[in-house]
Amino acid sequence: MELSEKAGVENNGFVQHEAFEGKEMDSSSQEEMPKTCSVDVDSVAVEETVLKPYAGMPKEVLLQFSSQARYRVTREILFWLIIAGSIALVCATIAIIALSPKCLDWWQASPIYQIYPRSFKDSDMDGNGDLKGIQEKLDHITYLNIKTIWITSFFKSPLKDLGYGAEDFYDIDPIFGSMRDFENLIAAIHDKGLKVIMDLIPNHTSDKHQWFQLSRNRTGKYTDYYIWQDCMQAAGSVIPPNNWVSVFGNSSWQFDDVRKQCYFHQFGKEQPDLNFRNPAVQQEIHDIIKFWLGKGVDGLSFGTVKFLLEATHLRDEPPVNKSQNGVIITAYSQLYHDYTTTQVGLHDIIRSFRHTMNKFSREPGRYRFMGSDDNEKDDIEATMMYYGTTFIQEADFPFNFNLINMKNLSGNSIFEAVDLWMKNMPAGKWPNWAVGSPNAARVSTRIGKEYINVMNMLLLTLPGTPVTYYGEEIGMENIASENVSEEHVNSGPVVATLPEKSPMQWDGKVNAGFTEGNSSWLPVSSNYQSINVEIQSTWSNSTLSLYRALTLLRSNELPMNRGWMCYIWNDSNVFVFVRELDGLDRIFMMVLNFGQESTIDLKAIVPNLPSEAVIRLSTHFSNAGKVVNTKLIKTEMGEGLVLEYKTAKPVHTMEAFQGKCFVAEKACYSKALNLLYMNC
């Protein structure tokens, strides 16, 4: 290979070669002629330099390397590693999904806060609570760590029985606001990540309802919307078709001067029962369900459903006291209600309600809850039927009033109330608990204010969904009955349920912060200056502070929201149970005193129980964090303890406690993977 070398020749870049040659010839006398020299280049080195891969190489060059072993083998190894990794990831995902327990739904994961809207918060100074008032106080719900609100009936109504006899199922009673107010409330609730349940009483309407007015005039399809029967008349008085008695007492038949027949009413005479043997009536209720779910309601509580059907034969119901045969009976408790409650076909109707609601549950995250609100005090089997069967669902749960219906308070009675529900509940179903309601005296009044904290501790540590009636979180009491009269509702039978519906006590100002008006529809309790939300939120040892601590414990600790419950001990004073989860060595033991001062040796009752435990929470806040000797657990009257300890031997695995343990949504915890799985 030859190279030209010129001494002192200027680099002319892109100047044409011919011109350059001419210039060189002209100046030959002044410049030296180019010299030639030869350089040896290794041809193999040149070839290797050309064949090295480089960025941006063309396809032809790339293909020269792709077939080489060192590149081909590496490529195939990476390919199969990716395939194997993908398959492993898919298999792991499938395994996790298959083994993972069902996530708790929204109605299981949070307590439910029940609001009687007329008594919660007044926004327009007329003395009546309303929907805007509820919206104003949503921060209180979130402050309690609660995510579900249950609002009792607010349909347009003459308010004869506090709003449960609807005059129009499609409208809001003006006392509570407008439909726009309701829509704004729903939007505000959902914006805060909360859910809302509302009441629906399908059994009856108000006698002011358009359906009843059309029925009493025998107008078209409405003729048989209600239950009408001919009545006999003698000596100027009406003789009813049979001895059936209303819940409020006296005959459940009322003569109508327009139709000249008697209509049937299970409750007040202003609340005629609908005829659910008429398919058109059933369709009306389905349309009402669709309307409110379409408005964004997350769930419905169906009340008084056991009364939906009556026997068509109209035979007299048997008296409790057989010696009363032939005697005029006026009290509801004097009869066995074999022909006016829980008739054949009732559960078919309830299942049809469930079917309609399920149509609105198809959207992910929008499951619609269904509850049934019937207090079957003496028939637990009838109550459990509202759960449905393994294959046919009805209510997500019937509301549980066992803790309200107790005739006396003791550790034993609490155990019996809890055990009655748990041992009769169908497998795989979800329990619930309530200690207060709009139709029962408040806890502080019913059993004593010294027990309000321990009752809240029981409510929020039992398995299932707790239901708190507004005001129980601060220990509100009934107002004095002498301050309540028929003028408040214009209806005698419901006056007895008014003392527990007194206005919510928000602060120590006039009318307890319930209203800025001159008065409230019911008197405010006289103790509002010491028992109210504002003042209790500043006290670390208040009923409100304990309630919040318990809801936090429930939401943050897996054993408390979906673990096992095992009975440990009960006597006339205390009820003791544990909450635990497979795979977790952390156990919570509740020692709750519903009697007098007591001392108990828990270590003698539970094998392998550690000799010491830490008080996680106490109704006496100053005791929290203390270490106690499990051989000597002392509790005072109304005191409650949440003890925490660690053990490798949970109670539900011990032979001595078989048959005393229950679990609704079983789950096991893996420490290695930090996740829950089903097959323990």
KOLDRENKE-226344 format. One line per 3 residues: their letters; for each residue x negated, y negated, z negated of C-alpha. Coordinates in Angstrom, 3 decimals, padded with zeros to 6 digits, always signed. Example, Ala and Ser with C-alpha at 12.3 -4.5 7.8 and 13.67 -1.06 7.14 Angstrom:
BEGIN
AS = -012.300 +004.500 -007.800 | -013.670 +001.060 -007.140
REM end
This chain:
BEGIN
MEL = +000.000 +000.000 +000.000 | -001.519 -003.297 +001.049 | -001.010 -006.678 -000.574
SEK = -001.914 -010.077 +000.943 | -003.830 -012.467 -001.228 | -004.320 -016.173 -000.417
AGV = -006.428 -018.469 -002.399 | -004.814 -021.856 -003.179 | -001.834 -021.307 -000.908
ENN = +001.361 -023.083 -001.957 | +004.417 -020.867 -002.621 | +006.902 -021.926 +000.004
GFV = +009.796 -019.876 -001.246 | +012.408 -019.521 +001.469 | +010.474 -021.245 +004.309
QHE = +010.655 -019.151 +007.442 | +007.655 -016.944 +008.117 | +007.066 -018.318 +011.613
AFE = +006.654 -021.883 +010.461 | +004.356 -020.789 +007.744 | +002.159 -018.922 +010.180
GKE = +001.852 -021.988 +012.461 | +000.777 -024.136 +009.589 | -001.815 -021.618 +008.564
MDS = -003.332 -021.586 +012.083 | -003.641 -025.362 +012.166 | -005.465 -025.533 +008.877
SSQ = -007.655 -022.550 +009.424 | -010.708 -024.686 +009.245 | -009.850 -025.971 +005.801
EEM = -008.483 -022.799 +004.153 | -009.826 -019.387 +003.771 | -008.221 -016.609 +005.700
PKT = -006.077 -014.171 +003.616 | -007.879 -011.215 +002.246 | -006.407 -007.788 +002.097
CSV = -006.746 -005.264 -000.740 | -005.234 -001.915 -001.531 | -003.583 -000.781 -004.831
DVD = -002.940 +002.818 -005.764 | +000.680 +003.502 -007.114 | +001.792 +006.816 -008.643
SVA = +004.811 +007.950 -006.548 | +006.217 +010.124 -009.409 | +006.271 +007.140 -011.764
VEE = +008.111 +005.073 -009.177 | +010.710 +007.832 -008.774 | +011.259 +008.128 -012.544
TVL = +011.660 +004.375 -012.849 | +014.314 +004.335 -010.180 | +016.261 +007.277 -011.660
KPY = +016.635 +005.938 -015.239 | +020.286 +005.029 -016.099 | +020.944 +001.334 -016.456
AGM = +023.903 -000.885 -017.227 | +026.142 -001.538 -014.253 | +024.786 +001.341 -012.157
PKE = +026.987 +002.225 -009.173 | +029.080 +005.375 -009.029 | +026.566 +007.190 -006.775
VLL = +023.755 +006.726 -009.301 | +026.013 +007.602 -012.246 | +027.005 +010.910 -010.661
QFS = +023.327 +011.878 -010.443 | +023.161 +011.908 -014.247 | +026.628 +013.230 -015.190
SQA = +025.789 +016.748 -014.089 | +022.617 +016.920 -016.162 | +022.908 +019.333 -019.136
RYR = +021.987 +016.835 -021.803 | +024.850 +014.519 -020.772 | +027.394 +017.192 -019.898
VTR = +027.046 +019.107 -023.197 | +027.264 +015.934 -025.283 | +030.362 +014.847 -023.394
EIL = +032.097 +018.194 -023.879 | +031.264 +018.275 -027.591 | +032.797 +014.807 -028.093
FWL = +035.874 +015.769 -026.074 | +036.617 +018.870 -028.126 | +035.920 +017.044 -031.370
IIA = +038.516 +014.434 -030.416 | +041.032 +017.151 -029.496 | +040.405 +019.031 -032.745
GSI = +040.644 +015.837 -034.795 | +043.896 +014.875 -033.121 | +045.389 +018.316 -033.754
ALV = +044.235 +018.204 -037.377 | +045.748 +014.745 -037.825 | +049.078 +015.857 -036.334
CAT = +049.107 +019.004 -038.491 | +048.248 +017.009 -041.606 | +051.016 +014.522 -040.837
IAI = +053.549 +017.308 -040.320 | +052.406 +019.024 -043.514 | +052.668 +015.812 -045.537
IAL = +056.148 +015.119 -044.166 | +057.257 +018.711 -044.761 | +055.881 +018.811 -048.300
SPK = +056.782 +015.285 -049.327 | +059.875 +014.895 -051.506 | +062.747 +012.734 -050.337
CLD = +062.134 +009.101 -051.153 | +064.513 +007.651 -053.708 | +067.179 +005.593 -051.986
WWQ = +067.924 +002.022 -053.052 | +070.871 +003.059 -055.233 | +068.605 +005.521 -057.068
ASP = +065.479 +003.408 -057.461 | +066.979 +000.450 -059.315 | +069.446 -000.170 -062.128
IYQ = +072.830 -001.541 -061.055 | +073.988 -004.848 -062.544 | +077.779 -005.093 -062.760
IYP = +079.282 -008.576 -062.526 | +082.804 -009.646 -063.389 | +082.808 -012.679 -061.062
RSF = +085.330 -014.809 -062.938 | +083.065 -014.798 -065.988 | +079.564 -014.977 -064.531
KDS = +078.980 -018.581 -063.387 | +081.278 -021.436 -062.431 | +079.934 -023.624 -059.622
DMD = +082.843 -026.042 -059.093 | +083.722 -026.976 -062.691 | +087.214 -025.457 -062.626
GNG = +086.383 -023.118 -065.518 | +086.407 -019.971 -063.366 | +083.331 -018.090 -062.233
DLK = +082.997 -017.775 -058.463 | +080.874 -016.443 -055.617 | +078.754 -019.568 -055.361
GIQ = +078.017 -019.188 -059.057 | +076.702 -015.681 -058.475 | +074.482 -017.005 -055.685
EKL = +073.109 -019.687 -058.005 | +072.054 -017.029 -060.519 | +070.438 -014.436 -058.231
DHI = +067.047 -015.290 -059.716 | +068.303 -013.874 -063.008 | +068.878 -010.529 -061.287
TYL = +065.343 -010.444 -059.917 | +064.025 -011.596 -063.312 | +065.540 -008.417 -064.764
NIK = +063.697 -006.291 -062.154 | +067.069 -005.191 -060.767 | +067.751 -004.797 -057.064
TIW = +071.436 -003.838 -056.922 | +074.500 -005.929 -057.824 | +077.987 -004.529 -058.294
ITS = +080.696 -007.190 -058.006 | +084.140 -006.254 -059.279 | +087.296 -007.082 -057.334
FFK = +087.591 -010.535 -055.757 | +090.362 -009.925 -053.197 | +093.164 -012.433 -052.867
SPL = +095.502 -011.496 -055.697 | +098.091 -012.861 -058.129 | +095.557 -011.744 -060.785
KDL = +098.287 -009.841 -062.639 | +095.802 -007.187 -063.661 | +092.662 -009.301 -063.330
GYG = +092.521 -008.975 -059.566 | +092.925 -005.249 -059.024 | +096.286 -005.513 -057.257
AED = +095.311 -007.032 -053.911 | +097.619 -009.349 -052.026 | +095.294 -009.320 -049.033
FYD = +092.405 -006.861 -048.634 | +090.852 -009.047 -045.935 | +090.570 -012.303 -047.846
IDP = +088.855 -013.810 -050.882 | +090.973 -015.151 -053.701 | +090.643 -018.974 -053.671
IFG = +089.669 -018.895 -057.333 | +086.389 -017.219 -056.262 | +085.778 -019.242 -053.095
SMR = +086.122 -018.616 -049.384 | +085.001 -016.032 -046.856 | +082.191 -018.392 -045.878
DFE = +081.051 -018.397 -049.515 | +081.036 -014.606 -049.451 | +079.021 -014.490 -046.229
NLI = +076.503 -016.941 -047.682 | +076.258 -014.830 -050.834 | +075.599 -011.647 -048.825
AAI = +072.876 -013.420 -046.829 | +071.247 -014.764 -049.995 | +071.360 -011.336 -051.664
HDK = +069.707 -009.674 -048.698 | +067.130 -012.461 -048.370 | +065.954 -011.583 -051.869
GLK = +065.705 -007.904 -051.010 | +068.747 -007.027 -053.110 | +071.760 -004.822 -052.356
VIM = +075.421 -005.409 -053.162 | +078.265 -003.050 -054.037 | +081.877 -004.185 -054.217
DLI = +085.057 -002.703 -055.671 | +087.861 -001.297 -053.547 | +091.069 -000.126 -055.232
PNH = +092.986 +001.730 -052.515 | +095.706 +003.244 -054.717 | +098.011 +000.233 -054.870
TSD = +098.575 -003.336 -053.759 | +100.235 -006.349 -055.257 | +104.005 -006.605 -054.783
KHQ = +103.165 -009.878 -052.996 | +101.298 -007.989 -050.255 | +102.777 -008.328 -046.784
WFQ = +102.983 -004.538 -046.463 | +105.267 -004.328 -049.495 | +107.458 -007.164 -048.303
LSR = +107.903 -005.408 -044.964 | +108.440 -002.030 -046.635 | +111.169 -003.229 -048.990
NRT = +112.977 -004.531 -045.891 | +112.458 -001.188 -044.055 | +110.532 -002.901 -041.255
GKY = +109.098 -000.531 -038.643 | +106.093 +001.586 -039.615 | +105.876 -000.148 -042.999
TDY = +109.083 +001.516 -044.204 | +107.148 +004.409 -045.749 | +103.949 +002.567 -046.732
YIW = +105.009 +002.936 -050.381 | +106.697 +005.681 -052.410 | +110.424 +005.059 -052.513
QDC = +113.096 +007.199 -054.163 | +116.791 +006.825 -054.838 | +117.621 +006.008 -058.447
MQA = +120.736 +006.891 -060.349 | +122.610 +004.171 -062.163 | +124.677 +004.611 -065.292
AGS = +126.177 +002.034 -067.635 | +124.409 -000.755 -065.818 | +120.930 +000.734 -066.272
VIP = +118.676 +002.536 -063.829 | +117.860 +006.201 -064.367 | +114.475 +007.009 -062.793
PNN = +113.932 +010.149 -060.683 | +111.784 +011.819 -063.367 | +109.853 +011.274 -066.610
WVS = +106.660 +009.983 -065.022 | +105.054 +007.207 -067.077 | +102.683 +004.453 -065.933
VFG = +099.213 +004.008 -067.392 | +100.447 +000.842 -069.081 | +103.430 +002.656 -070.592
NSS = +107.154 +003.056 -069.821 | +108.578 +004.502 -066.628 | +106.456 +004.388 -063.508
WQF = +109.598 +003.739 -061.418 | +110.880 +000.229 -060.759 | +114.172 -000.611 -059.077
DDV = +113.955 -003.037 -056.151 | +117.006 -005.223 -055.560 | +116.173 -005.702 -051.878
RKQ = +115.792 -002.080 -050.810 | +118.146 -000.704 -053.499 | +115.678 +002.044 -054.308
CYF = +112.982 +002.654 -056.915 | +109.327 +002.351 -055.996 | +106.540 +004.188 -057.788
HQF = +103.710 +002.437 -059.653 | +100.982 +004.171 -061.650 | +099.992 +000.858 -063.243
GKE = +101.943 -002.389 -063.662 | +105.299 -002.860 -061.959 | +103.648 -005.627 -059.903
QPD = +101.300 -003.007 -058.393 | +103.290 -000.539 -056.262 | +101.436 +002.622 -055.215
LNF = +100.678 +003.163 -051.556 | +101.936 +006.340 -049.910 | +098.735 +008.193 -048.971
RNP = +100.720 +011.027 -047.422 | +101.407 +008.572 -044.619 | +098.519 +008.745 -042.060
AVQ = +099.097 +005.086 -041.161 | +098.296 +004.075 -044.745 | +095.076 +006.073 -044.685
QEI = +094.088 +004.375 -041.439 | +094.710 +000.964 -043.019 | +092.196 +001.796 -045.770
HDI = +089.654 +003.005 -043.202 | +090.018 -000.300 -041.379 | +089.445 -002.184 -044.638
IKF = +086.282 -000.150 -045.285 | +084.991 -000.967 -041.809 | +085.761 -004.652 -042.260
WLG = +083.717 -005.090 -045.439 | +080.842 -002.888 -044.345 | +080.768 -004.929 -041.170
KGV = +080.374 -008.009 -043.354 | +077.146 -006.559 -044.704 | +078.270 -004.928 -047.948
DGL = +075.819 -002.147 -048.886 | +078.198 +000.050 -050.833 | +081.711 +000.496 -052.163
SFG = +083.005 +001.691 -055.505 | +086.395 +003.336 -055.039 | +088.481 +002.962 -058.185
TVK = +091.545 +004.860 -059.430 | +091.182 +007.438 -056.649 | +092.561 +010.278 -058.770
FLL = +095.953 +008.540 -058.495 | +096.068 +008.498 -054.676 | +098.453 +011.439 -054.333
EAT = +101.506 +012.566 -056.278 | +103.422 +015.836 -056.100 | +106.258 +015.669 -053.590
HLR = +108.578 +017.859 -055.693 | +108.961 +015.062 -058.305 | +109.320 +017.514 -061.205
DEP = +108.978 +016.188 -064.751 | +105.469 +016.276 -066.159 | +105.069 +018.503 -069.237
PVN = +104.865 +016.730 -072.591 | +101.783 +017.149 -074.768 | +104.098 +017.843 -077.701
KSQ = +106.592 +020.439 -076.502 | +109.052 +019.399 -079.179 | +109.497 +016.160 -077.228
NGV = +111.276 +017.923 -074.342 | +114.312 +015.899 -073.417 | +113.117 +012.905 -075.426
IIT = +112.457 +009.659 -073.595 | +108.669 +009.334 -073.355 | +107.115 +005.904 -072.991
AYS = +103.381 +006.403 -073.680 | +100.981 +007.652 -071.002 | +099.147 +009.853 -073.513
QLY = +102.316 +011.812 -074.307 | +102.293 +013.679 -070.972 | +100.027 +016.067 -069.126
HDY = +099.627 +014.368 -065.751 | +099.675 +017.509 -063.657 | +101.753 +015.995 -060.856
TTT = +100.438 +012.425 -060.629 | +096.657 +012.872 -060.622 | +094.085 +014.942 -058.671
QVG = +096.563 +016.587 -056.326 | +095.677 +019.020 -053.540 | +094.423 +017.028 -050.554
LHD = +092.900 +014.243 -052.660 | +089.310 +015.210 -051.884 | +090.073 +015.465 -048.174
IIR = +090.991 +011.780 -048.286 | +087.825 +010.876 -050.194 | +085.698 +012.838 -047.727
SFR = +087.308 +010.889 -044.909 | +086.235 +007.656 -046.639 | +082.698 +009.064 -046.797
HTM = +082.818 +009.918 -043.101 | +083.768 +006.342 -042.208 | +080.996 +004.931 -044.394
NKF = +078.427 +007.268 -042.855 | +079.032 +005.635 -039.489 | +077.471 +002.488 -040.958
SRE = +074.521 +004.392 -042.465 | +072.834 +005.372 -039.218 | +070.604 +002.323 -039.085
PGR = +067.300 +003.013 -040.902 | +067.228 +001.429 -044.312 | +070.944 +000.624 -044.281
YRF = +072.398 +003.599 -046.108 | +075.847 +002.726 -047.490 | +076.441 +003.824 -051.056
MGS = +079.753 +005.296 -052.164 | +080.776 +005.585 -055.798 | +084.014 +006.718 -057.387
DDN = +085.258 +005.034 -060.526 | +087.612 +007.421 -062.312 | +087.353 +008.062 -066.006
EKD = +088.220 +011.751 -066.415 | +087.649 +011.719 -070.156 | +088.686 +015.289 -070.883
DIE = +087.958 +017.039 -067.610 | +084.280 +017.038 -066.709 | +084.821 +019.600 -063.940
ATM = +087.317 +017.298 -062.227 | +084.775 +014.474 -062.434 | +082.009 +016.586 -060.890
MYY = +084.221 +017.384 -057.892 | +083.720 +013.803 -056.705 | +080.084 +014.671 -055.911
GTT = +081.410 +016.924 -053.139 | +079.758 +020.208 -052.245 | +076.392 +021.290 -050.928
FIQ = +077.643 +020.952 -047.367 | +080.343 +018.287 -047.631 | +079.406 +015.018 -049.317
EAD = +081.822 +012.754 -051.137 | +080.596 +010.103 -053.571 | +076.889 +009.610 -054.137
FPF = +077.963 +009.816 -057.742 | +081.124 +009.374 -059.788 | +080.493 +006.746 -062.423
NFN = +079.664 +008.246 -065.811 | +081.477 +006.888 -068.873 | +080.397 +009.545 -071.381
LIN = +078.318 +007.096 -073.407 | +081.271 +004.690 -073.532 | +083.874 +007.308 -074.477
MKN = +082.028 +008.563 -077.573 | +084.276 +008.494 -080.626 | +081.395 +008.118 -083.098
LSG = +077.708 +007.297 -082.921 | +074.944 +009.659 -084.013 | +071.936 +011.426 -082.594
NSI = +074.118 +014.491 -082.051 | +076.907 +012.625 -080.272 | +074.418 +010.970 -077.928
FEA = +072.912 +014.370 -077.132 | +076.363 +015.852 -076.476 | +077.323 +012.985 -074.139
VDL = +074.091 +013.331 -072.156 | +074.115 +017.131 -072.079 | +077.763 +017.287 -070.987
WMK = +076.886 +015.455 -067.788 | +073.540 +017.098 -067.076 | +074.646 +020.713 -067.524
NMP = +077.779 +020.238 -065.393 | +076.251 +018.137 -062.606 | +075.867 +020.144 -059.372
AGK = +072.309 +021.093 -058.444 | +070.488 +018.464 -056.418 | +072.861 +015.643 -057.372
WPN = +071.895 +012.374 -059.021 | +073.111 +011.298 -062.495 | +074.088 +007.839 -063.687
WAV = +074.782 +006.197 -067.030 | +076.643 +003.183 -068.386 | +077.054 +001.800 -071.896
GSP = +079.400 -001.067 -070.994 | +082.141 -001.907 -068.501 | +084.873 -004.508 -067.899
NAA = +087.377 -002.147 -069.532 | +085.525 -001.248 -072.736 | +084.431 -003.222 -075.756
RVS = +080.855 -004.427 -075.569 | +078.134 -002.310 -077.179 | +077.459 -004.825 -079.958
TRI = +081.137 -004.851 -080.880 | +081.892 -001.188 -080.278 | +079.035 +000.378 -082.239
GKE = +077.236 -002.519 -083.919 | +074.739 -005.148 -082.822 | +071.904 -003.315 -084.603
YIN = +072.156 -000.619 -081.928 | +072.127 -002.763 -078.770 | +068.359 -002.423 -078.224
VMN = +068.215 +001.327 -078.749 | +071.229 +001.800 -076.444 | +069.468 -000.175 -073.714
MLL = +066.357 +001.939 -074.308 | +068.422 +005.098 -073.898 | +070.129 +003.746 -070.775
LTL = +066.878 +002.810 -069.039 | +064.871 +005.931 -069.894 | +067.387 +008.642 -069.001
PGT = +067.042 +010.197 -065.528 | +069.282 +008.725 -062.841 | +070.755 +005.292 -062.170
PVT = +071.555 +003.040 -065.149 | +074.479 +000.596 -064.863 | +074.323 -002.578 -066.936
YYG = +077.429 -004.687 -067.483 | +076.590 -008.393 -067.356 | +075.552 -009.799 -070.727
EEI = +074.435 -006.472 -072.214 | +070.836 -007.464 -071.453 | +071.115 -010.187 -074.103
GME = +073.431 -008.349 -076.499 | +076.652 -010.297 -075.904 | +079.597 -009.442 -078.148
NIA = +083.356 -009.477 -077.620 | +085.071 -012.767 -078.309 | +087.586 -012.801 -081.134
SEN = +090.890 -011.319 -079.989 | +092.855 -014.146 -081.610 | +091.276 -016.468 -079.039
VSE = +092.860 -014.497 -076.194 | +096.516 -014.540 -075.255 | +098.779 -013.586 -072.377
EHV = +098.593 -017.111 -071.000 | +095.101 -016.307 -069.716 | +096.418 -013.759 -067.188
NSG = +100.219 -013.872 -067.438 | +100.290 -010.140 -067.978 | +100.524 -008.401 -071.326
PVV = +098.919 -004.981 -070.720 | +095.554 -006.388 -069.697 | +095.140 -008.840 -072.557
ATL = +093.472 -006.071 -074.577 | +090.595 -005.901 -072.068 | +089.846 -009.630 -072.072
PEK = +087.517 -009.966 -075.110 | +084.714 -008.151 -073.223 | +085.115 -010.474 -070.230
SPM = +084.049 -013.694 -071.935 | +081.853 -016.098 -069.949 | +078.169 -015.285 -069.498
QWD = +075.979 -017.097 -072.021 | +073.230 -018.838 -070.055 | +071.977 -021.463 -072.528
GKV = +072.822 -023.354 -075.689 | +074.612 -026.253 -073.997 | +078.363 -026.828 -074.012
NAG = +080.259 -023.794 -072.712 | +076.991 -021.805 -072.806 | +075.956 -023.174 -069.411
FTE = +078.759 -021.181 -067.768 | +080.570 -024.259 -066.514 | +080.047 -028.006 -066.431
GNS = +083.790 -028.468 -066.620 | +085.706 -029.305 -069.760 | +086.757 -025.712 -070.466
SWL = +086.407 -022.134 -069.282 | +089.141 -019.670 -068.349 | +088.302 -017.666 -071.480
PVS = +086.658 -019.097 -074.600 | +082.896 -018.764 -074.863 | +081.650 -016.624 -077.760
SNY = +080.906 -018.608 -080.888 | +077.350 -017.212 -081.075 | +076.246 -018.568 -077.686
QSI = +073.669 -020.946 -079.155 | +071.602 -018.057 -080.533 | +072.482 -015.419 -077.960
NVE = +071.793 -016.728 -074.458 | +069.431 -016.136 -071.550 | +067.427 -019.340 -071.931
IQS = +066.435 -018.877 -075.558 | +065.824 -015.119 -075.320 | +063.519 -015.562 -072.347
TWS = +061.142 -017.444 -074.674 | +061.150 -014.818 -077.441 | +058.800 -011.874 -077.064
NST = +060.908 -009.757 -079.420 | +064.321 -010.527 -077.925 | +066.839 -008.107 -076.474
LSL = +066.203 -009.662 -073.054 | +062.418 -009.212 -073.289 | +062.819 -005.562 -074.273
YRA = +065.250 -005.016 -071.403 | +062.743 -006.421 -068.897 | +059.913 -004.344 -070.347
LTL = +062.044 -001.208 -070.005 | +062.985 -001.910 -066.379 | +059.310 -002.469 -065.570
LRS = +058.362 +000.792 -067.261 | +061.048 +002.585 -065.317 | +059.919 +001.228 -061.963
NEL = +056.167 +001.586 -062.528 | +055.920 +005.044 -064.080 | +056.686 +008.065 -061.897
PMN = +057.851 +010.322 -064.753 | +060.450 +007.707 -065.707 | +062.109 +007.322 -062.344
RGW = +062.125 +010.857 -060.947 | +060.544 +013.274 -063.398 | +061.816 +016.032 -065.647
MCY = +063.884 +015.353 -068.751 | +063.663 +017.835 -071.625 | +065.591 +017.750 -074.881
IWN = +063.241 +017.968 -077.845 | +065.384 +017.369 -080.896 | +068.689 +015.980 -082.077
DSN = +070.337 +015.617 -085.449 | +072.739 +013.216 -087.124 | +070.164 +010.426 -086.892
VFV = +067.842 +010.836 -083.912 | +067.833 +012.006 -080.338 | +064.419 +012.906 -078.891
FVR = +063.602 +013.752 -075.280 | +060.625 +013.618 -072.926 | +060.108 +012.477 -069.344
ELD = +057.299 +014.172 -067.407 | +056.189 +014.951 -063.871 | +054.383 +018.012 -062.507
GLD = +050.748 +017.172 -061.820 | +050.602 +014.247 -064.246 | +049.177 +014.796 -067.701
RIF = +050.796 +011.594 -068.994 | +054.031 +012.257 -070.911 | +056.616 +009.837 -072.290
MMV = +058.610 +010.824 -075.362 | +061.647 +008.827 -076.476 | +062.504 +008.865 -080.192
LNF = +065.830 +007.056 -080.576 | +067.585 +006.451 -083.880 | +071.394 +006.221 -083.805
GQE = +071.928 +006.786 -087.513 | +070.006 +006.053 -090.671 | +066.283 +005.899 -091.447
STI = +064.647 +009.161 -090.447 | +061.314 +010.984 -090.529 | +060.582 +013.825 -088.127
DLK = +057.664 +016.221 -087.567 | +057.439 +016.445 -083.771 | +054.244 +018.485 -083.775
AIV = +056.090 +021.323 -085.518 | +058.785 +021.242 -082.807 | +056.607 +020.973 -079.690
PNL = +053.676 +023.411 -079.365 | +050.448 +021.842 -078.080 | +051.674 +018.345 -078.869
PSE = +048.658 +016.083 -079.561 | +048.297 +014.979 -083.141 | +048.495 +011.331 -082.093
AVI = +050.510 +009.302 -079.608 | +050.556 +005.658 -078.587 | +053.688 +003.537 -078.912
RLS = +054.195 +002.248 -075.377 | +057.374 +000.325 -076.231 | +059.377 -000.220 -079.377
THF = +062.557 -002.011 -080.335 | +060.244 -003.643 -082.899 | +057.852 -005.337 -080.484
SNA = +055.074 -005.676 -083.022 | +054.664 -001.880 -083.069 | +053.800 -001.623 -079.364
GKV = +050.272 -000.312 -078.841 | +049.986 +001.286 -082.266 | +048.879 +004.893 -082.696
VNT = +051.216 +007.182 -084.643 | +050.815 +010.617 -086.192 | +053.161 +013.014 -084.371
KLI = +053.624 +015.002 -087.582 | +055.192 +011.992 -089.243 | +057.358 +009.840 -086.943
KTE = +059.440 +007.355 -088.900 | +062.306 +005.378 -087.396 | +064.695 +002.907 -088.967
MGE = +068.391 +002.559 -088.203 | +068.747 +001.488 -084.564 | +065.017 +001.758 -083.842
GLV = +063.723 +003.213 -080.620 | +060.214 +004.305 -079.637 | +058.682 +005.173 -076.283
LEY = +055.638 +007.276 -077.122 | +052.910 +008.045 -074.593 | +050.436 +010.906 -074.808
KTA = +048.397 +013.206 -072.584 | +048.582 +016.979 -072.380 | +047.815 +019.751 -069.918
KPV = +050.901 +021.667 -071.073 | +054.112 +019.796 -070.179 | +057.269 +020.658 -072.093
HTM = +059.259 +021.911 -069.099 | +056.743 +024.731 -068.593 | +057.105 +025.987 -072.176
EAF = +059.261 +029.043 -072.725 | +060.749 +027.577 -075.890 | +062.364 +024.766 -073.883
QGK = +063.745 +026.745 -070.959 | +067.361 +025.739 -070.413 | +066.754 +022.378 -072.057
CFV = +065.102 +020.691 -069.073 | +066.632 +019.062 -066.008 | +065.330 +017.432 -062.855
AEK = +067.353 +015.784 -060.088 | +064.862 +014.861 -057.352 | +061.962 +017.215 -058.064
ACY = +058.482 +016.017 -057.158 | +054.902 +016.931 -058.020 | +051.881 +014.661 -058.136
SKA = +048.516 +015.391 -056.522 | +045.639 +013.524 -058.132 | +043.266 +014.461 -055.323
LNL = +045.468 +012.990 -052.595 | +047.324 +010.470 -054.768 | +050.690 +011.459 -053.342
LYM = +053.870 +013.310 -054.226 | +054.804 +016.705 -052.832 | +057.651 +019.158 -053.353
NC = +056.316 +022.685 -053.727 | +054.634 +022.723 -057.111
REM end
